[in-house]
Amino acid sequence: MTELNIPKKNSQEEQTQEKLLLNPGETTIIIGANGTGKTRLAVYLEEQLGDNAHRIAAHRALILNPSVDKIPENKAQAALRYGYRSDSSNVNYRKGYRWGGNATISLLNDFDSLLQYLFAQQNNLAVRNNQKFNAGEEITESKTKLDILKDTWEFLLPHRQLHISADDINVSAHGSIDNQHYSASEMSDGERAVFYILGQVLAAKENSVLIFDEPELHIHKSILSNLWDKIEELRPDCSFLMITHDIEFASTRVAKKYVIRSYYSDPAWDISEVPESDFDEQTIAMILGSRKPILFVEGDQSSLDIAIYRACYPEWTIIPKGSCKDVIQSVSSLNQLSESMPTLNLKCAGIIDQDDRDEEEISRLNALGIFSLSVSEIENLFCLTSVAQEILKIEQHSGQELQEKLNEFKSKILTFISSNLDGDKLDKFVMEKLKIKIDSYLKKVDLSRARNSEEVTSILNENIEVLKTQYVEQWVSEIRDNIQNLLQNSDLDSLLKLYNNKGLLAEAASILKGSRKDHFESWIMRQMKNKESSLIRIIKENLPDLRTS
């Protein structure tokens, strides 16, 4: 086991130490966004470990030249580890020769040295085995490091085969019947990257710590996890430290994980171990790695909702959580985590659809940091009078023409809503709203005084009786009267608080831009990416006012 201490601090506390315990055959992962000091940390840890560390930089050249000059194994090994080809090389040479005196930004260009070492090790083993064979001795080590690399590389990339001789490497398609080989120098970036990483792992000295800065570079996500499984399998004597910004890949690994938020020139890092929580690892790593407060919203990564929230709340990190229930649970879980680990300095909020919540429910959620939209669902924003007017302005309408187009829009949207609330459709709408009210009422039933199942049943029956005798007919009447009054008064904005229909956005697209819904959504997405768009300002005026401080 290797123990390391990382200088740790954030803007609120004095410098302390974050202890890392690196176990042989296991990977420890440090996740950080760009600009958080990941490479500086990799360099710092390499220097702390001295000769026990072998660091693979993120800024690395992947030029594979199998025709490289063949040199003695010890000189190739010295060049690979320290950057200087001499029997007298040691770890003191590393900073100046391997890293050119600037370890944080120097381009690592050691592929030639790696190949020279692998060829030399192969040739020396072949000579030793030949001598043993001639002497009638048992050959106990028959596979060279290049043999092991070939087997592993072909396992990960089964569509290709390596052909390795004493002084060259060629490649062919797997099962090729025309025997067409090409030089390994012509391999793809991904194929060369896998070869390079495997070679570095096999070449590392025994019981060392291999530090990988962004190991995922050039390697397809579909093989990354298998590659890392093989790396751990090949070198059970070594410890692995992965430093990456790829949260998705990191979350697939069973490993101790840390997140860095920022770097201080002391040197020190704002670093925290990823704690146990109700969140999946990808989400908790994103939360801890963010230097902004967290805003949980309904939807998914590809939805229009997320583009709107990111444009209107640029000072927040937006994390989509699917349903309203998921948003509420996420805010609650993160608040609990923040209370149990105050040094993480976490702040979060949530935004959910209006969904017919009454004032009492809205106030309760607001107290938890969860806020409701002013409309039934976010797509309804584009039917609000102020938003529709701004879209028409962007479309170059003005003056009397603008007012006429806006009146036409309101009239057609009201007609659309009215036609979808006619006859049986109104009854269906009323029943949907009634179910929401009944569900909300029953969720508030206090069962804490019940001592057994009979008392639970009794309390529920009492409340159901109250619902039947006092509320159901009253609510039906209120819902029906309210929606009919809003329609009669042409109160579009108030209707949009109650009425939800996915067809509304398509209707708005047709009226405002004469386009299909998908084209309208694409246009909105482009507007949301334009920080100067007046549409962002108008939409933001209709969203909850969130304070980051």
N, C-alpha and C positions, 0 to 999 in steps of 0.2 A: 504493500500500500504506500502511496505517495501523498504527503500532506502539503498543501499550498495555502498561503494566506494572501488574499487580495485586499489591498487598501480600499476601504468602503466609506462613502459618505454621500449625503444629499444636501440640498440647500438648507435643510432644517436642523442638521445634526453634526456633531463633531466626527472626525474620522475614526472609524473602527476597523475591524477585520472581518472579512467573509472567508470562512474556512472551506477549502475544497479537499475532499478525500478521493483520490484516484486509485481505483482497484484494477489489478491486472485482468485483462480480458473484457473489461467493461468500458462503456463510453459515457462521458460526462458532456453535456451540451450547454453551451452559452449562446443565448439568442439576443440579438440587438439590431435595431434599425441602422440605416446608414447615418454616420456622424456621431455614433454613441461611443466610439473608441474601441471597437472590436479588435482591430489590428494592433493598436497600441497595447491592448491587454494580452494578445497573443505574444507579442514581443517581450512584454514584461515577464510573462510566465516562462517563456523560453530562457530568458536570462536568469530567472530564479532557479530553474532546474539545472542549468549548466549543461554538462556533458550527457545528462540523462534525457535531454529533450531533442527531438527532431521535428522541426516546424516546416510545414508545407504552406507557403504564402498564397494568399488569394491572387496576387499579381504574379502569375507564373507563365513562362513560355512553354508551349507544348509542341515544339518542333522535334519530330522523331526522325533521327538520322541513323539507320542501321549500319551505314558504312563508316561510322565513327572509328577513329584510330583505336586499336586494341592496345591496352596498357596493363601493367601488373595490377593484380587485385587490390593490394594494400594501397597503392597510389590512387586508384579509382575510388576506393572507399573513403580515403582522406579528402579527395576533391568533393565527393558527394556530401560528406558530413560537415566539412569545414570550409570548403571552397578553395582549398590550396592543395595541390598535388605534391605531397612530400611526406616522407616517413616521419618527419619531425612535427607534422601538423597536429594541433590539439584544439581544444575548445576556444582558446584565446584567439585563434585565427578567424573564428567564425564571423564575428562582427565586421571585421574589415574585409575579408575575402568573400565569404558566402553572401554577405549582405551589403557589400560596398560601402560600409560605414554609415548606412542609413537604412536600418532594418524595417522601418515602417512603410517605406515607399519603394524600396529597391525591387526591380524585376528579378524574380527567381528564375535563373536560366541554367538548370542543372540536369536537363534530360540527357545530354551527352554523357555526363558523369554517371548517371544512373545506368545507361546502357553499357558503358565501359565496365562498370562493376558487375553487372549481370553476366556479360559475356566472359569476363575474367573468372568469375566464380564457377561458371559452367565449364570452362576449359580446365581449370585446376581440379575440379571434381572428376572430370573425365580422365585426366592424367593419373590421379590417385587411384581411381577404380581400375584403370588399366594395369597399374603397377601391382595392385592387390591380386588381380586376376592372374597375372603372370607368375606371381609368387604363390598362387594357390590359396590365398587368404579369402575369407568371407567378405563380400561387398555388402555393407550395412546401410549405406546412404547412396541410393541410385538416382534419385530425382534431384535435378538442379532447381535453383530458384526460378529459372526461366521455364522449366517444365511445369512447376506449380502455377506460375503466372499464366502460362498457356491454357492449362486445364480450367482455371478459374475464369479467365477471360472468355473462353469459349462457352462455359456454362452460362455466363451473364449475357453473351451475345451469340446465341446458337446459330445465327444465320451466317457466321463467318468462321474461318479456320486460320490459325497461325501456323506458319511453316518456318521453324527455327533451325538454323544450321550453326556451325561453329563461328561464323562471322557475318551472318545476314539474317534478316527477318522478312518473310513475305506473307501475303494474305490471299485467301481465295474465298469464294462463296462456298457455303457448306454443301457438300455433296456434288461439287462441280465435276462434270464428266469430261469437260474439254481441257481440264488441268490448267486453266488460266489463272496465273498468279500475278499479283502486282506488289510493288514495294510497300512495306509498312509505312513509309513516309507519306503515302497517299491515303492513309486511313482518314476517316472523318474526325472532326473535333471530338465527338463523344467517344469514339473508339480509342483515340489516342489518350484522352483523359482517363478512361478506365485503366488502360495499360500503365499509365504514369502512376496513378494512385496505388495500384496493386504492386508495382515495382518498388515504390517508396516504402510500402508496408513490409515487403519481404526483405528489403535491404537494411531496415532499421536494426540497430544493435539490440542484443537481448535485454529484456526488462526495461526498455526505455518508455518514455511518454511521447506519443506522436500527437502533435498539435496540428490540426487541419483548419485553416482559415478558408471558409466557404468551399467545402469539399464538393458541393453540388454543381460547381461551374462546369458547363458544357455537357453535363450528364443528364440523360432523359429521366424524368421523374419515375417512369415505369420500372427502372432497374436500380434506382438509388437505394431502396431499402434492402434488396437482395445483395447489392454490392457491400453494404455495411455489415450485413450478416456474415458475409464471407471474410471481410476484413477481421472481424472479431474472432472468427473461427481459425483463421490462418495464424494469428499471433496472440494466443491466450496468455503469453508472458508479458505483453505490453498493455499499457493503459492508453486510452484514446480520449482526446479532448477536442470536441468539435465546436467551432465558433462560426455561427451562421446567422443570416437574416431570414432564412427560409423556414417560417413557422410551420408550414404544412408538413415539410419533411421531418422537422424536429419532433412534431407531435406523433409521428408514426413510430418513433423509437422508444423502447423501454429503457429509460435512462434517467439519472438525476439531471434536472434542468435548472438553469439560472437565466435571469433576464437582466440585461444592462440597459439603463435609461440614458445615461450621460457619462461624460468623462471630465475629470478635473486635472489640472496640470501638476498637481502635487507630486506624484500621480495618485489618483484615486478614481474609483468608479461607483456610480449609483447602481449597485447590483443587489439582486434579491433572489433567493431560491424560489422556484415555482412551488407554491404551497398546495396542499390538498384542498380541493374545493368542489362545489357542485358543477363547475364549468368543465367542459372538455379542455384538453391540454392546449389545443390550438387557440381557443378563445382566451384562456387565462394568460397564455404567453403574449397574446396581442394586447390584453389589458395592462399587464405589467410593463410591457415594452413601450407603451404609449406615454408621451410626455404631455398629453392633453387629457382632460376629463373624458369619461366614457358616456356615450349616449346610445342606449338600447332602443331599437325601433322595430316595428313590425315589418315583415317582408323578408326577401333574401338578397344575396349579393347582386343578382342580375336585374332586380326590379327597378322600376321607375322611382319608387319611393326612396330608394337609397341615393339615387342621383340628386333628388330634391333635397334630402336632408344634408348631404355633404356640401351642397352649394349654399344652403341657408345657415348651416352651423359649422363653418370652417374651423372654428376654434375647438371643436369637439371631435373625438374619434368615434365614428359611427359604426355600430355593430348590429347587424340585423339578426333578429332572434325568432323569426317566424310569426307566431301568433301573439295575441295580446297577453294570454296567460304566460307565455314564455318570457315576454318583456318584464312583466311584473315579478316573476320568479327571479329573473336575472338581476334586477335592481335590488331586490331583497337579499339575494345571496352575496352580491358584491358589497352591500352595506354591512352585512354580518362579517365578511372577510376583513373589511376596513376596520371594524371595531376590534376584531381579534388581533389584527396586525397593523396598528396605527402608523408604524414607520413606513409602510408602503405608500401612505399619503394618497389614497385613492378617492376619487370623486366621480359620482355617476348620476345619471338621470334617465328617464324613459319617456317615450312618446307613444301613445296608443290611439287607435281609432275612437271616435266618440261613442259609438255603439249604444246610444240611448241611455247613457248613465245619468242618474239623477244628481242633483247638487250635493247631496250628502256623500254619495260615492265619489264624486269628483273631488270634493274637499279632502276626503280620506286618502285618496291616491296622491293628491298634491302634497300632502304632508310627508309622504314617502319619497317624494321626488319624481313622481310619475304624473305626466300631464296629458290631457286629452286634446285631440284636434278640435277645431271649431266646427268641423263638418263630420258627417257620418263616416267617411273614409277619405283617404288622401286624394284620390282621383277627383273627388267633388270640388277640390280647390279650383280646378280649371273651369268650373261652371259658375263660380262666384262672380258677381257683377264687376268688382274692381279688377279681378284677374282677367276676365274676358275683355274688358275695356283695354287693358294694357296690351294684350295680344293683338287686338285690332289696331292699336297705335303702332306696334312693331310692324304690322302689315301695311303701314302707311295710310291708314284712314285717319281723318281729322275733321274738325268742325261739325257741320250738319250731317255730313256723310257718316262720321263716326257715331253720332247719336242714333242715326237711323239703323246702322248695322247692329248697334248694341241692343236697340229695341227689338229688332228682328231676332237676335240671338235669344233674348229673354223670352220672347213669345214662343219660339220654337221649342226651347227647353221646357217651358211650362206645359206646352201641349204634349210633349213627349212624356213628361211625368204624369200628367193628367190621364193620358191614354193608358198608361201602365198602372193606374189606380182606379180603373173603371170596373164596376160590377164585382164579379168574383175576385178580381185582382186586389180590390180594396179590402175585401174580407181576408184574403191571404196576408196582405200587408199588416192588417190590424192584429191577426193571430200571431204573426212573427214578433211584433212588438210586445204583445201580451205575454208571450212565452219568456221574453227577456225580463219583463217586470216580475213575473212569478219566480223565475230563477233567482233574480236578485233578492227578492223578499225571503225566499227559503234559505238562501245562504246566510242571511242575518239572524236566523232562528238560533236562539241561545239554548244549547243543550247541556250547558255546564252543570245545571242543578240536577240533571238526571242521574239516578244511582244504579239503574238497571235498564234492560232492554224494554221492559214494559213501560217505564216512565219516558223513555225516548219516544216510543210509539205514541204515548198519550200526548206529549208536547207537540209532536208533528201533526197529529190529528186535530188538536186544538187550532193550530195555525192554518191548517188546510181548511178548516171550517170557517175561520175568519176570512180567508181568501175567498171562499165560495159565497159567503153571505154579505161581505162588506166591500170587497175590492174588485173582483173580476168584472162585474157588470159596469162598475164605475170606471175602471180603466179602459174597458172597451169603448165606452161612450166618450171618454176624454181623448183617446187616441184618434177615433174617427172624427170627432168634432174639430180637433186641432188640425189635422191634415186637410180637412175640407175647408176650414177657414183660411188656411195659408194659401190654398189653391185659388179660392175666391178672391183673396186680396192680392194675388200675384206676387206673394212674398218669396221670391226665389231663394234668397240667401238663407232664410229661416227653414225653408223646405230642405235645403241641402244638409242641414243638421240632422234631419230625421230620415231622409230618403236615400237609399243606396241602390245602385243599379249599374253593373259594369258597362251597360250600354250607353251610359251618360257620356263617357269620354269619347266614344265613337261619334255620338251626336254632336258634341262640341267640336270635334275635329272637322266634321263635315260643314258645320255652319261657319266656324271662325276661319278656317283655312282651305275649305273645299278639298280636304284630303281624307285618306283612310286613317283609321286609328293608329296602325303601326307607323305610318309616316309622321303622324302628329306626335307620337311618343318619341320618335327619333329627333324631331325638331326640338321638342322640349329638352331632351338630353343635351343637344348642342347648346341650347340657351343656358342650361345649368352649368356647362363648362366655361361659359363666358362670364368672367367675374364682373364685367361691366354691364351685363344685361339688366335692364330695368325690370324684367320679369322676376328676377331673383328677389329684388327689393319688395315688390308687391306681394309675392308669395310669402315672404318672411313676415310681413305685417299680419298675415292671417295664420301664423303658426305660434305655438307657445313661446313666450319670452323667457329664455333660459339664461341664468347668470352663471358665469364660470368661477366667480370669486365668492 
